[in-house]
Amino acid sequence: MTDLDDLEARIDATEVTLRDWCERNGRRVLPTNGGEVSESTAAVLLRYAGPSALRMQANAGKPCVKYSLFGVRRMYRLRDIAAYLARDPDEI
């Protein structure tokens, strides 16, 4: 198994864990784009103090995870959150 395969496996497992957590905690995962969550759910999953902390980071042009805009709402793909959480700590 290559390092890339290992990373993809970690991302896959993390995405499943995030999706399961959302389901258990009544957080909505939209079927669009392979599974998107609201800014408030993304903030919880990323362990931010709240959605405003995540929003300030995005407004500063330094989002940790890509997002899509739907009107004024930011939506975050579970896969992107999983990739961020599964990264190698040495790469930070």
Secondary structure, DSSP 8 states (H G I E B T S, - for coil): --HHHHHHHHHHHHHHHHHHHHHHTT---BSGGG-EEEHHHHHHHTT-S-HHHHHHHHHTT--SS--EEETTEEEEEHHHHHHHHHS-GGG-
